[in-house]
Amino acid sequence: MLKAYKYRMYPNKEQEKLFFQHFGACRFVYNWSLENKIRAYESEGESISRFTLNKMLPGLKSEHEWLKDVNSQSLQGATLNVDNAFTRFFREKKGFPKFKSRKNPVQSFSVPQHYNVNFETHKIKLPKIGWVKTKLHRKYQGVEKTATVSVTSTGKFYISILIDDEEEEVPVQQFDENTTLGIDLGIKDFAIVSNGEKIDNPRCLKKSLLQMKVMQRRLSRKQTGSNNRNKAKIVVSKLHEKIHNQRNDFQHKLSFRLVCENQAIALETLNVDGMLKNHTLAQHIADASWSSFVTQLEYKAQRLGKTILRIGQFEPSTKICSKCGYYNRDLTLADRDWVCPDCGSHHDRDINAAINIKKFALDKQNLIGI
Ligand SMILES: [Zn+2]
């Protein structure tokens, strides 16, 4: 099984310069590859493979001398990333690959091989860069795959190393109605589960989110390009990072608990396209937070042999009575609870939805079984 290990890096000034050269060159090659792929497709309806692109790299290097200072395997890593972005686009119908900008909050380059990790000296040797101080806070065992170096908008450097631990995948465990949990992801509460539990964001995270609202408002009042605006921007970036860490910690614990306590977890498929069109900040933050939570659930489920079941995003999980199946056409977004006109059950809107998500998901399983 593949597992990623992430460490903080502390390059010296000289190495920092080389890092940024790598970020820039890989971004350049990525955009150049993307452009070539689009052009080939538009003019001849053909696709260029990354092998063809890699063969064109020496020519590109003689046109742009500065690319020669960069690890050529990292440049090939950029062509591979473009290829992967296209595969994802065609297979999962997720957004068309975008050009990379130097303004992206995270910049990265990959080191496919020939790096060297020394846990004793806390250093990692990277081709063309040398030994870089790294906080190697935990050891791994297994075969080293690609490493990725990145920098955040607040100037922190990280390396993420992909390790194949060569362990067999855990066999998938049986599940039934009693061992499956339905989850409805909410806005007011973070998640509502079919056994009736409502899980809220932790207090520290809510406090930071509120602070963010205030900071964003302050930032928007500062003049563009002014010193004060730049200062406020740094404060906002730091707060973003804090929120990211608090959320990560919360979701880590919650997803672990839910996956441990249940054999299967049923979810609604998130509407990624709809999410991107939604402009309010609160909604945006909630969307980003849900998709990272779903990723964590999937990842942990796979490691522990549990199952994630999904239902379609258009299944009317909120409007159907989970007791008798009555379809309540008149239910509006404002109705937080309702009484079923048919069987008289009293429903909490979100808990009812979570129960339905579980039911729909299990129903589908039976159909597949037949
Ligand atoms: Zn009913």
Boltz pocket constraint, residues with backbone or C-beta under 6 A from the ligand:
constraints:
  - pocket:
      binder: B
      contacts: [[A, 321], [A, 322], [A, 323], [A, 324], [A, 325], [A, 326], [A, 340], [A, 341], [A, 342], [A, 343], [A, 344], [A, 345]]
      max_distance: 6.0
